[in-house]
Amino acid sequence: EAKAFYYTRATINGGTINVHTTSNSAYGINNTTDSVTINGGTINASSDSGAAYGVAISTGKVTMTDGVITANGAGKTYGVYTSSSYNSMGTVEMSGGSVDAVSSDSVAYGVTAGKGNITGGTIHSNTYGLYVGYSGNIVTIGDNTDDTLSVTSPEIIGDVYAVYDGSINFYDGVLKG
């Protein structure tokens, strides 16, 4: 496995993280229970024969205000992974930036989240844009704090499903699947 950051609380404000492996899995940032904040910069994770994770965090929190996360793998591939099982949920708070996940041989997930809010930015995957998981999980998409309706942001695109499984509160934005 190739990992740029491992079990590290991280705040990314700029720069580039590139992780590539020809075998096994690639992780841009891999954490378990802490927090990762992305305010800018680029994270690229790619694997020629295994899974790729741009950011992987189990039960902690990923906050993204800007920046680019790209994951390309041959196995299951995740732009942003947080646990979405019923007894172990991670949180995603996204107000900007872009996440892209593509798998050549398996399924890809733009973002997996057990809970959270997506109020801006773009999420894309060649399979699932947003995977919410367990039916008791709820992710809010869009902003319901004002009278303005956006038909452009946030944008969630899944080449198969824009949103899969779980529950969402949808206020504004674009879902394409």
Summary of the structure (lengths in Angstrom):
residues: 177
radius of gyration: 14.6
end to end distance: 31.6
largest distance: 49.8
contacts: 729
relative contact order: 0.14
helix: 0%
strand: 62%
